[in-house]
Amino acid sequence: ATERTLSIIKPDAVAKNVIGEIITRFEKAELKVVAAKMVHLSQEQAEGFYAEHKERPFFGDLVSFMTSGPVVVQVLEGDNAIAKNRELMGATNPKEADAGTIRADFASSIDANAVHGSDSPESAEREVSYFFGADEICPR
Ligand code: CMP
């Protein structure tokens, strides 16, 4: 079924100047960008986005990394988009990511892991609406 998922190109990948290379991978996999913006997240925005991880020991490092520079937030649309995006990204820890995945090719650590993608239909719904109003999404 056609789904939407939230993708974030994280500060490390923006700093490496590989925004285009990452978006090309989405497009080659038949995921369409239907919304996009570059933002430098505030602490409040990053904490709210990652609220489910608030009690985890890595929460402070995660928020400080995600606010360390601009990110590119996108809505990707396509058949099976949530799982497809997760396959393209590879494992959260780049050391465990399969060869040829975005994280294997561009990430350097579990925090600086190049991309985020929604992990379920419920989180996709929450994450898309966290960043985009209905009028900012352009079905095509
Ligand atoms: P992301 O998909 O953005 O969701 C939460 C992020 O926390 C994750 O990617 C990692 O970058 C970061 N993180 C840091 N340490 C861990 C950990 N031990 N387990 C899961 N995520 C972690």
Backbone and ligand atoms as CSV (ligand in chain L), in Angstrom:
chain,resi,resn,atom,element,x,y,z
A,1,ALA,N,N,0.846,-1.205,0.000
A,1,ALA,CA,C,0.000,0.000,0.000
A,1,ALA,C,C,0.874,1.246,0.000
A,2,THR,N,N,0.332,2.327,-0.522
A,2,THR,CA,C,1.059,3.596,-0.508
A,2,THR,C,C,1.088,4.130,0.916
A,3,GLU,N,N,2.287,4.489,1.355
A,3,GLU,CA,C,2.468,5.028,2.707
A,3,GLU,C,C,3.290,6.311,2.619
A,4,ARG,N,N,3.244,7.040,3.751
A,4,ARG,CA,C,4.148,8.174,3.924
A,4,ARG,C,C,5.014,7.927,5.146
A,5,THR,N,N,6.252,8.370,5.075
A,5,THR,CA,C,7.157,8.226,6.214
A,5,THR,C,C,7.967,9.499,6.369
A,6,LEU,N,N,8.425,9.762,7.597
A,6,LEU,CA,C,9.263,10.938,7.816
A,6,LEU,C,C,10.731,10.537,7.745
A,7,SER,N,N,11.477,11.301,6.980
A,7,SER,CA,C,12.922,11.121,6.863
A,7,SER,C,C,13.613,12.390,7.351
A,8,ILE,N,N,14.675,12.211,8.119
A,8,ILE,CA,C,15.524,13.359,8.473
A,8,ILE,C,C,16.945,13.050,8.018
A,9,ILE,N,N,17.509,13.940,7.212
A,9,ILE,CA,C,18.940,13.886,6.904
A,9,ILE,C,C,19.622,14.676,8.022
A,10,LYS,N,N,20.426,13.979,8.812
A,10,LYS,CA,C,20.928,14.517,10.082
A,10,LYS,C,C,22.111,15.473,9.867
A,11,PRO,N,N,22.502,16.210,10.936
A,11,PRO,CA,C,23.564,17.220,10.786
A,11,PRO,C,C,24.878,16.688,10.217
A,12,ASP,N,N,25.234,15.454,10.512
A,12,ASP,CA,C,26.509,14.917,9.993
A,12,ASP,C,C,26.465,14.793,8.474
A,13,ALA,N,N,25.344,14.319,7.940
A,13,ALA,CA,C,25.228,14.130,6.484
A,13,ALA,C,C,25.103,15.472,5.773
A,14,VAL,N,N,24.407,16.438,6.398
A,14,VAL,CA,C,24.340,17.780,5.809
A,14,VAL,C,C,25.746,18.369,5.765
A,15,ALA,N,N,26.511,18.213,6.849
A,15,ALA,CA,C,27.879,18.757,6.899
A,15,ALA,C,C,28.788,18.093,5.869
A,16,LYS,N,N,28.537,16.818,5.578
A,16,LYS,CA,C,29.333,16.101,4.559
A,16,LYS,C,C,28.923,16.446,3.136
A,17,ASN,N,N,27.858,17.228,3.000
A,17,ASN,CA,C,27.382,17.677,1.683
A,17,ASN,C,C,26.880,16.508,0.815
A,18,VAL,N,N,26.173,15.577,1.467
A,18,VAL,CA,C,25.642,14.423,0.732
A,18,VAL,C,C,24.099,14.388,0.742
A,19,ILE,N,N,23.485,15.569,0.891
A,19,ILE,CA,C,22.009,15.634,0.844
A,19,ILE,C,C,21.514,15.019,-0.472
A,20,GLY,N,N,22.094,15.454,-1.564
A,20,GLY,CA,C,21.643,14.986,-2.875
A,20,GLY,C,C,21.863,13.499,-3.073
A,21,GLU,N,N,23.020,13.010,-2.629
A,21,GLU,CA,C,23.282,11.574,-2.792
A,21,GLU,C,C,22.263,10.742,-2.029
A,22,ILE,N,N,21.863,11.235,-0.853
A,22,ILE,CA,C,20.885,10.488,-0.055
A,22,ILE,C,C,19.512,10.550,-0.719
A,23,ILE,N,N,19.108,11.733,-1.163
A,23,ILE,CA,C,17.790,11.839,-1.820
A,23,ILE,C,C,17.761,10.996,-3.099
A,24,THR,N,N,18.876,10.925,-3.819
A,24,THR,CA,C,18.939,10.075,-5.017
A,24,THR,C,C,18.615,8.621,-4.686
A,25,ARG,N,N,19.090,8.163,-3.535
A,25,ARG,CA,C,18.783,6.770,-3.159
A,25,ARG,C,C,17.288,6.576,-2.943
A,26,PHE,N,N,16.647,7.573,-2.336
A,26,PHE,CA,C,15.189,7.463,-2.158
A,26,PHE,C,C,14.511,7.416,-3.532
A,27,GLU,N,N,14.922,8.319,-4.401
A,27,GLU,CA,C,14.269,8.409,-5.712
A,27,GLU,C,C,14.498,7.144,-6.535
A,28,LYS,N,N,15.709,6.596,-6.477
A,28,LYS,CA,C,15.991,5.367,-7.227
A,28,LYS,C,C,15.169,4.196,-6.718
A,29,ALA,N,N,14.775,4.267,-5.440
A,29,ALA,CA,C,13.936,3.212,-4.860
A,29,ALA,C,C,12.442,3.520,-5.021
A,30,GLU,N,N,12.139,4.514,-5.836
A,30,GLU,CA,C,10.758,4.893,-6.126
A,30,GLU,C,C,10.022,5.492,-4.939
A,31,LEU,N,N,10.770,6.102,-4.037
A,31,LEU,CA,C,10.142,6.939,-3.012
A,31,LEU,C,C,10.158,8.368,-3.533
A,32,LYS,N,N,9.031,9.052,-3.377
A,32,LYS,CA,C,8.924,10.435,-3.846
A,32,LYS,C,C,8.966,11.392,-2.663
A,33,VAL,N,N,9.717,12.474,-2.820
A,33,VAL,CA,C,9.702,13.541,-1.812
A,33,VAL,C,C,8.423,14.354,-2.038
A,34,VAL,N,N,7.521,14.351,-1.051
A,34,VAL,CA,C,6.271,15.108,-1.191
A,34,VAL,C,C,6.223,16.318,-0.254
A,35,ALA,N,N,7.262,16.461,0.588
A,35,ALA,CA,C,7.418,17.659,1.423
A,35,ALA,C,C,8.871,17.695,1.849
A,36,ALA,N,N,9.434,18.886,2.000
A,36,ALA,CA,C,10.843,18.995,2.404
A,36,ALA,C,C,11.137,20.381,2.951
A,37,LYS,N,N,11.985,20.428,3.978
A,37,LYS,CA,C,12.518,21.718,4.443
A,37,LYS,C,C,13.814,21.495,5.201
A,38,MET,N,N,14.639,22.546,5.190
A,38,MET,CA,C,15.860,22.520,5.991
A,38,MET,C,C,15.582,23.329,7.243
A,39,VAL,N,N,15.941,22.762,8.395
A,39,VAL,CA,C,15.736,23.465,9.666
A,39,VAL,C,C,16.909,23.211,10.593
A,40,HIS,N,N,17.231,24.229,11.397
A,40,HIS,CA,C,18.171,24.015,12.500
A,40,HIS,C,C,17.299,23.857,13.737
A,41,LEU,N,N,17.168,22.613,14.209
A,41,LEU,CA,C,16.225,22.324,15.292
A,41,LEU,C,C,16.631,23.037,16.577
A,42,SER,N,N,15.635,23.554,17.289
A,42,SER,CA,C,15.875,24.068,18.641
A,42,SER,C,C,15.934,22.873,19.596
A,43,GLN,N,N,16.436,23.121,20.799
A,43,GLN,CA,C,16.447,22.062,21.810
A,43,GLN,C,C,15.030,21.544,22.056
A,44,GLU,N,N,14.064,22.446,22.133
A,44,GLU,CA,C,12.673,22.046,22.403
A,44,GLU,C,C,12.129,21.180,21.266
A,45,GLN,N,N,12.423,21.566,20.023
A,45,GLN,CA,C,11.951,20.763,18.878
A,45,GLN,C,C,12.558,19.363,18.894
A,46,ALA,N,N,13.861,19.278,19.182
A,46,ALA,CA,C,14.529,17.970,19.180
A,46,ALA,C,C,14.037,17.110,20.346
A,47,GLU,N,N,13.881,17.717,21.515
A,47,GLU,CA,C,13.391,16.955,22.674
A,47,GLU,C,C,11.971,16.453,22.431
A,48,GLY,N,N,11.139,17.274,21.826
A,48,GLY,CA,C,9.758,16.866,21.560
A,48,GLY,C,C,9.696,15.759,20.524
A,49,PHE,N,N,10.525,15.881,19.497
A,49,PHE,CA,C,10.519,14.874,18.445
A,49,PHE,C,C,10.922,13.508,19.000
A,50,TYR,N,N,11.952,13.501,19.862
A,50,TYR,CA,C,12.491,12.247,20.400
A,50,TYR,C,C,11.951,11.936,21.796
A,51,ALA,N,N,10.775,12.467,22.145
A,51,ALA,CA,C,10.231,12.325,23.502
A,51,ALA,C,C,10.187,10.867,23.974
A,52,GLU,N,N,9.953,9.926,23.027
A,52,GLU,CA,C,9.870,8.514,23.447
A,52,GLU,C,C,11.196,7.992,24.011
A,53,HIS,N,N,12.294,8.694,23.730
A,53,HIS,CA,C,13.608,8.253,24.226
A,53,HIS,C,C,14.058,9.026,25.469
A,54,LYS,N,N,13.154,9.816,26.048
A,54,LYS,CA,C,13.519,10.740,27.132
A,54,LYS,C,C,14.266,10.063,28.288
A,55,GLU,N,N,13.880,8.830,28.610
A,55,GLU,CA,C,14.507,8.158,29.755
A,55,GLU,C,C,15.767,7.375,29.373
A,56,ARG,N,N,16.101,7.340,28.096
A,56,ARG,CA,C,17.256,6.546,27.672
A,56,ARG,C,C,18.548,7.289,27.991
A,57,PRO,N,N,19.624,6.531,28.283
A,57,PRO,CA,C,20.883,7.184,28.672
A,57,PRO,C,C,21.485,8.052,27.567
A,58,PHE,N,N,21.114,7.767,26.308
A,58,PHE,CA,C,21.716,8.523,25.202
A,58,PHE,C,C,20.916,9.775,24.833
A,59,PHE,N,N,19.824,10.064,25.576
A,59,PHE,CA,C,18.923,11.156,25.172
A,59,PHE,C,C,19.635,12.511,25.071
A,60,GLY,N,N,20.457,12.833,26.067
A,60,GLY,CA,C,21.148,14.135,26.068
A,60,GLY,C,C,22.070,14.280,24.876
A,61,ASP,N,N,22.850,13.233,24.602
A,61,ASP,CA,C,23.764,13.269,23.452
A,61,ASP,C,C,22.987,13.349,22.137
A,62,LEU,N,N,21.861,12.630,22.078
A,62,LEU,CA,C,21.040,12.626,20.867
A,62,LEU,C,C,20.514,14.040,20.581
A,63,VAL,N,N,19.975,14.693,21.610
A,63,VAL,CA,C,19.426,16.044,21.422
A,63,VAL,C,C,20.545,17.020,21.082
A,64,SER,N,N,21.695,16.905,21.740
A,64,SER,CA,C,22.740,17.880,21.417
A,64,SER,C,C,23.279,17.644,20.018
A,65,PHE,N,N,23.353,16.387,19.581
A,65,PHE,CA,C,23.785,16.147,18.197
A,65,PHE,C,C,22.772,16.682,17.191
A,66,MET,N,N,21.507,16.420,17.441
A,66,MET,CA,C,20.473,16.811,16.462
A,66,MET,C,C,20.281,18.330,16.373
A,67,THR,N,N,20.790,19.054,17.377
A,67,THR,CA,C,20.718,20.521,17.334
A,67,THR,C,C,22.065,21.134,16.950
A,68,SER,N,N,23.029,20.306,16.574
A,68,SER,CA,C,24.390,20.805,16.309
A,68,SER,C,C,24.528,21.482,14.949
A,69,GLY,N,N,23.548,21.315,14.084
A,69,GLY,CA,C,23.604,21.927,12.759
A,69,GLY,C,C,22.289,21.670,12.054
A,70,PRO,N,N,22.113,22.224,10.863
A,70,PRO,CA,C,20.844,22.059,10.164
A,70,PRO,C,C,20.591,20.610,9.725
A,71,VAL,N,N,19.320,20.288,9.595
A,71,VAL,CA,C,18.875,18.977,9.100
A,71,VAL,C,C,17.924,19.215,7.927
A,72,VAL,N,N,17.706,18.188,7.131
A,72,VAL,CA,C,16.702,18.255,6.065
A,72,VAL,C,C,15.598,17.260,6.426
A,73,VAL,N,N,14.405,17.805,6.639
A,73,VAL,CA,C,13.256,16.982,7.031
A,73,VAL,C,C,12.378,16.798,5.802
A,74,GLN,N,N,11.995,15.545,5.542
A,74,GLN,CA,C,11.219,15.262,4.337
A,74,GLN,C,C,10.107,14.271,4.626
A,75,VAL,N,N,9.051,14.356,3.845
A,75,VAL,CA,C,8.051,13.291,3.809
A,75,VAL,C,C,8.296,12.515,2.523
A,76,LEU,N,N,8.459,11.201,2.654
A,76,LEU,CA,C,8.641,10.314,1.506
A,76,LEU,C,C,7.361,9.524,1.315
A,77,GLU,N,N,6.940,9.400,0.072
A,77,GLU,CA,C,5.708,8.678,-0.237
A,77,GLU,C,C,6.011,7.574,-1.241
A,78,GLY,N,N,5.390,6.427,-1.037
A,78,GLY,CA,C,5.551,5.336,-1.988
A,78,GLY,C,C,5.003,4.045,-1.429
A,79,ASP,N,N,5.062,3.008,-2.276
A,79,ASP,CA,C,4.595,1.699,-1.854
A,79,ASP,C,C,5.481,1.204,-0.712
A,80,ASN,N,N,4.870,0.859,0.416
A,80,ASN,CA,C,5.626,0.276,1.528
A,80,ASN,C,C,6.747,1.212,2.011
A,81,ALA,N,N,6.458,2.514,2.006
A,81,ALA,CA,C,7.514,3.517,2.216
A,81,ALA,C,C,8.236,3.386,3.560
A,82,ILE,N,N,7.533,2.990,4.605
A,82,ILE,CA,C,8.155,2.971,5.946
A,82,ILE,C,C,9.249,1.905,5.995
A,83,ALA,N,N,8.905,0.684,5.585
A,83,ALA,CA,C,9.893,-0.401,5.603
A,83,ALA,C,C,10.967,-0.186,4.536
A,84,LYS,N,N,10.553,0.319,3.384
A,84,LYS,CA,C,11.522,0.537,2.305
A,84,LYS,C,C,12.596,1.538,2.740
A,85,ASN,N,N,12.163,2.617,3.372
A,85,ASN,CA,C,13.131,3.611,3.847
A,85,ASN,C,C,14.065,2.998,4.885
A,86,ARG,N,N,13.545,2.150,5.760
A,86,ARG,CA,C,14.393,1.540,6.791
A,86,ARG,C,C,15.408,0.588,6.158
A,87,GLU,N,N,14.996,-0.105,5.097
A,87,GLU,CA,C,15.960,-0.954,4.374
A,87,GLU,C,C,17.060,-0.126,3.736
A,88,LEU,N,N,16.667,0.987,3.118
A,88,LEU,CA,C,17.667,1.846,2.480
A,88,LEU,C,C,18.642,2.413,3.507
A,89,MET,N,N,18.131,2.739,4.719
A,89,MET,CA,C,18.985,3.343,5.757
A,89,MET,C,C,19.986,2.340,6.323
A,90,GLY,N,N,19.574,1.091,6.554
A,90,GLY,CA,C,20.412,0.109,7.240
A,90,GLY,C,C,20.290,0.258,8.751
A,91,ALA,N,N,21.021,-0.585,9.479
A,91,ALA,CA,C,20.905,-0.633,10.945
A,91,ALA,C,C,21.275,0.706,11.581
A,92,THR,N,N,20.637,0.977,12.746
A,92,THR,CA,C,20.882,2.228,13.493
A,92,THR,C,C,22.368,2.450,13.738
A,93,ASN,N,N,23.057,1.378,14.152
A,93,ASN,CA,C,24.503,1.471,14.374
A,93,ASN,C,C,25.213,1.191,13.049
A,94,PRO,N,N,25.899,2.191,12.500
A,94,PRO,CA,C,26.510,1.991,11.177
A,94,PRO,C,C,27.475,0.810,11.128
A,95,LYS,N,N,28.035,0.423,12.267
A,95,LYS,CA,C,28.928,-0.751,12.286
A,95,LYS,C,C,28.174,-2.025,11.952
A,96,GLU,N,N,26.849,-1.997,12.172
A,96,GLU,CA,C,26.031,-3.188,11.903
A,96,GLU,C,C,25.226,-3.054,10.607
A,97,ALA,N,N,25.390,-1.943,9.913
A,97,ALA,CA,C,24.571,-1.700,8.717
A,97,ALA,C,C,25.113,-2.494,7.528
A,98,ASP,N,N,24.186,-3.084,6.769
A,98,ASP,CA,C,24.574,-3.854,5.571
A,98,ASP,C,C,25.283,-2.959,4.559
A,99,ALA,N,N,26.216,-3.568,3.832
A,99,ALA,CA,C,26.929,-2.856,2.763
A,99,ALA,C,C,25.927,-2.265,1.783
A,100,GLY,N,N,26.210,-1.062,1.320
A,100,GLY,CA,C,25.353,-0.434,0.327
A,100,GLY,C,C,24.203,0.366,0.909
A,101,THR,N,N,23.996,0.292,2.228
A,101,THR,CA,C,22.943,1.109,2.838
A,101,THR,C,C,23.474,2.524,3.101
A,102,ILE,N,N,22.548,3.446,3.323
A,102,ILE,CA,C,22.924,4.849,3.558
A,102,ILE,C,C,23.852,4.954,4.767
A,103,ARG,N,N,23.506,4.252,5.843
A,103,ARG,CA,C,24.336,4.376,7.056
A,103,ARG,C,C,25.697,3.715,6.857
A,104,ALA,N,N,25.757,2.598,6.164
A,104,ALA,CA,C,27.064,1.972,5.906
A,104,ALA,C,C,27.948,2.927,5.109
A,105,ASP,N,N,27.345,3.656,4.188
A,105,ASP,CA,C,28.145,4.491,3.286
A,105,ASP,C,C,28.439,5.885,3.835
A,106,PHE,N,N,27.562,6.432,4.669
A,106,PHE,CA,C,27.724,7.838,5.064
A,106,PHE,C,C,27.828,8.081,6.569
A,107,ALA,N,N,27.473,7.100,7.410
A,107,ALA,CA,C,27.416,7.361,8.854
A,107,ALA,C,C,28.732,7.020,9.517
A,108,SER,N,N,28.996,7.702,10.659
A,108,SER,CA,C,30.258,7.419,11.346
A,108,SER,C,C,30.077,6.897,12.758
A,109,SER,N,N,28.913,7.055,13.371
A,109,SER,CA,C,28.695,6.541,14.732
A,109,SER,C,C,27.200,6.372,14.947
A,110,ILE,N,N,26.835,5.791,16.084
A,110,ILE,CA,C,25.403,5.562,16.335
A,110,ILE,C,C,24.644,6.884,16.482
A,111,ASP,N,N,25.292,7.940,16.937
A,111,ASP,CA,C,24.626,9.253,16.986
A,111,ASP,C,C,24.690,9.940,15.623
A,112,ALA,N,N,25.902,10.011,15.080
A,112,ALA,CA,C,26.084,10.638,13.762
A,112,ALA,C,C,25.807,9.571,12.712
A,113,ASN,N,N,24.523,9.176,12.618
A,113,ASN,CA,C,24.188,8.043,11.744
A,113,ASN,C,C,23.402,8.459,10.491
A,114,ALA,N,N,23.622,9.696,10.066
A,114,ALA,CA,C,23.225,10.209,8.738
A,114,ALA,C,C,21.729,10.453,8.520
A,115,VAL,N,N,20.899,9.522,8.941
A,115,VAL,CA,C,19.466,9.631,8.651
A,115,VAL,C,C,18.613,9.080,9.787
A,116,HIS,N,N,17.394,9.600,9.849
A,116,HIS,CA,C,16.342,9.030,10.693
A,116,HIS,C,C,15.187,8.643,9.786
A,117,GLY,N,N,14.495,7.569,10.121
A,117,GLY,CA,C,13.257,7.224,9.421
A,117,GLY,C,C,12.243,6.669,10.403
A,118,SER,N,N,10.983,6.997,10.189
A,118,SER,CA,C,9.908,6.494,11.061
A,118,SER,C,C,9.954,4.965,11.103
A,119,ASP,N,N,9.622,4.398,12.285
A,119,ASP,CA,C,9.741,2.938,12.420
A,119,ASP,C,C,8.415,2.190,12.380
A,120,SER,N,N,7.296,2.879,12.263
A,120,SER,CA,C,5.983,2.214,12.224
A,120,SER,C,C,4.970,3.197,11.646
A,121,PRO,N,N,3.810,2.696,11.230
A,121,PRO,CA,C,2.768,3.612,10.737
A,121,PRO,C,C,2.368,4.652,11.786
A,122,GLU,N,N,2.328,4.233,13.052
A,122,GLU,CA,C,1.944,5.170,14.118
A,122,GLU,C,C,2.989,6.267,14.281
A,123,SER,N,N,4.275,5.871,14.277
A,123,SER,CA,C,5.287,6.921,14.442
A,123,SER,C,C,5.375,7.775,13.183
A,124,ALA,N,N,5.149,7.193,12.010
A,124,ALA,CA,C,5.162,7.999,10.782
A,124,ALA,C,C,4.096,9.086,10.853
A,125,GLU,N,N,2.916,8.708,11.289
A,125,GLU,CA,C,1.819,9.678,11.400
A,125,GLU,C,C,2.184,10.810,12.359
A,126,ARG,N,N,2.714,10.432,13.514
A,126,ARG,CA,C,3.085,11.442,14.516
A,126,ARG,C,C,4.227,12.320,14.003
A,127,GLU,N,N,5.238,11.684,13.409
A,127,GLU,CA,C,6.438,12.421,13.008
A,127,GLU,C,C,6.168,13.344,11.817
A,128,VAL,N,N,5.365,12.875,10.857
A,128,VAL,CA,C,5.025,13.742,9.715
A,128,VAL,C,C,4.289,14.980,10.229
A,129,SER,N,N,3.317,14.775,11.110
A,129,SER,CA,C,2.538,15.939,11.559
A,129,SER,C,C,3.318,16.787,12.561
A,130,TYR,N,N,4.400,16.236,13.140
A,130,TYR,CA,C,5.252,17.054,14.020
A,130,TYR,C,C,5.920,18.179,13.217
A,131,PHE,N,N,6.267,17.874,11.976
A,131,PHE,CA,C,7.008,18.852,11.174
A,131,PHE,C,C,6.196,19.533,10.072
A,132,PHE,N,N,5.126,18.910,9.608
A,132,PHE,CA,C,4.430,19.446,8.433
A,132,PHE,C,C,2.927,19.539,8.667
A,133,GLY,N,N,2.361,20.678,8.267
A,133,GLY,CA,C,0.912,20.814,8.196
A,133,GLY,C,C,0.419,20.191,6.904
A,134,ALA,N,N,-0.866,19.865,6.853
A,134,ALA,CA,C,-1.440,19.221,5.664
A,134,ALA,C,C,-1.177,20.054,4.408
A,135,ASP,N,N,-1.169,21.387,4.556
A,135,ASP,CA,C,-0.978,22.279,3.396
A,135,ASP,C,C,0.470,22.334,2.921
A,136,GLU,N,N,1.386,21.679,3.647
A,136,GLU,CA,C,2.802,21.674,3.238
A,136,GLU,C,C,3.189,20.359,2.539
A,137,ILE,N,N,2.239,19.438,2.415
A,137,ILE,CA,C,2.503,18.151,1.783
A,137,ILE,C,C,1.862,18.165,0.398
A,138,CYS,N,N,2.644,17.785,-0.591
A,138,CYS,CA,C,2.235,17.927,-2.001
A,138,CYS,C,C,2.172,16.573,-2.669
A,139,PRO,N,N,1.051,15.879,-2.601
A,139,PRO,CA,C,0.920,14.583,-3.260
A,139,PRO,C,C,1.180,14.722,-4.759
A,140,ARG,N,N,1.794,13.748,-5.362
A,140,ARG,CA,C,2.084,13.869,-6.800
A,140,ARG,C,C,2.197,12.490,-7.439
L,1,CMP,P1,P,17.124,7.574,15.193
L,1,CMP,O1,O,16.505,6.665,14.207
L,1,CMP,O2,O,17.166,9.017,14.840
L,1,CMP,O3,O,16.345,7.425,16.586
L,1,CMP,C1,C,16.978,7.678,17.829
L,1,CMP,C2,C,18.445,7.891,17.706
L,1,CMP,O4,O,19.171,7.757,18.908
L,1,CMP,C3,C,19.029,6.842,16.792
L,1,CMP,O5,O,18.623,7.096,15.459
L,1,CMP,C4,C,20.523,6.994,17.083
L,1,CMP,O6,O,21.130,7.992,16.289
L,1,CMP,C5,C,20.531,7.500,18.542
L,1,CMP,N1,N,21.091,6.524,19.474
L,1,CMP,C6,C,22.192,6.708,20.218
L,1,CMP,N2,N,22.434,5.635,20.989
L,1,CMP,C7,C,21.477,4.721,20.709
L,1,CMP,C8,C,21.182,3.399,21.177
L,1,CMP,N3,N,21.944,2.777,22.073
L,1,CMP,N4,N,20.099,2.767,20.649
L,1,CMP,C9,C,19.302,3.377,19.739
L,1,CMP,N5,N,19.530,4.632,19.275
L,1,CMP,C10,C,20.601,5.292,19.746
